[in-house]
């Protein structure tokens, strides 16, 4: 909801409160007279008019306070002028009550003071709510822009890594490189079309990870690199999550988990249960692994998790001597 719509809605609610309150106050003399008539007394309009005459000074003071002093002074930041205006308004009201009712003015003066306090409390309450909703709107816009920026970083990062993989395969096996290009076109379609959306289905993300792993398996011989992928046979089309959330971890598992001196192992698991999505990735670490296992991809994932889930996700990374392990748990959206 835009700030303008929020303000209009709050003003409408505020006016409704005041209209209801004053409607009850203004009909109270009539109700009182009807009750007296029901008890056997003759109906008298003069008593109703006298009751209204007692209410009019309160109504005038309210109108001046609510439609002059508050919008033109208080909400405009002119606190000293507002305070002086309220004091002047109260003094004028007290003097009128003293002139009209003498020593009996005490209760009316107290009611007038409480009325202004109630009016001020209502105005400040709605002002606070407007500020809170406007702040949420601004935070939402900021979040959308930042997520869009982070995803814009992920896409080039992903394509750069895949093109490097295909370039390496061209020199080894051109037929496999051609197959990898076809698989890459499928992945590109997902990245370009789903990556622009705020959410995708769990089934789409599982198929994307599966295709990526299948593509990477073509690059490495199975006797050197053991890749284990565990995904549901029928992933849900109803569960939704942000797209491209797991690929950075999978990319890094292949980038930093492959050793040419000994057999390497990569294990990836994706599942959903009991309102949460579970992602697990573990890869062996080469004996001399000087490369960072972080980089742009992982930093983007951390930031996206912070923005999208606000502390409701769990990311645990264990950087051991032999294995690098990622455990990610996110709630359903």
Secondary structure, DSSP 8 states (H G I E B T S, - for coil): --HHHHHHHHHHHHHHHHHHHHHHHHHHHHHHHHHHHHTT----HHHHHHHHHHHHHHHHHHHHIIIIIIIIIITTT-HHHHHHHHHHHHHHHHHHHHHHHGGGGHHHHHHHHHHHHHHHHHHHHHHHHHHHHHHHHHHHHHHHHHHHHHHHHHHHHHHHHHHHHHHHHHTT-HHHHHHHHHHHHHHHHHHHHTTTSS-EEHHHHHHHHHHHHHHHHTTS-TTTEEEEEE--TT--SS-EE-TTSSHHHHHHHHHHS--SSS-EEEEEEEEEETTEEEEEEEEE--SS--S-S-HHHHHHHHHHHHHHHTT-SEEEEEE-SSEEEEEEEEE--
